[in-house]
């Protein structure tokens, strides 16, 4: 799955594009790890801390990318719709 932020399309600076793509890949990794935890424990029983542990990131890092379990679910649906 690839996802590129719309704002990057208009930027010519390749460094900005690479940073945005790296950020996007990190977000995808978090979503994938969250899905594994959801599958094991169920959505309601899963905590943000458990997702962070599975993704090997801190809670603070998680909130830089995604604000809640619900946002993870919404982003997942968006990725599915694009593919």
Long-range contacts (C-beta under 8 A, 24 or more apart in sequence): 1-28, 1-79, 1-82, 1-83, 3-28, 3-79, 3-82, 23-65, 26-65, 27-65, 27-66, 27-75, 28-79, 29-55, 30-55, 30-57, 30-62, 30-65, 30-66, 30-72, 31-66, 31-72, 31-75, 31-76, 31-79, 34-69, 34-72, 35-76, 43-69, 43-73
